[in-house]
């Protein structure tokens, strides 16, 4: 089996590119002020809604929010959202 077949990449782009950030904050990882939980929830909803996906909050702890990203009823990613920096990280 050729090397390229054994390590073929998934045909779709990742749902959450590594180290992506919320458009409400800068790409350098800082927000003017830390987002409240509701603002962060809205930011995640807006970010994934543009991709045709939905977000289900799993847990809120300190400045972090853990959430499932869904395409219809299928979980396509699990993310951690940092309310202070606006960073979105996939942990799926």
Secondary structure, DSSP 8 states (H G I E B T S, - for coil): --HHHHT---SS--SS-TTEE-TTS-TTS--SS---HHHHHHHHHHHHHTTT-EEEEEEEETTEEEEEEEETTEEEEEEEEETTT-EEEE--
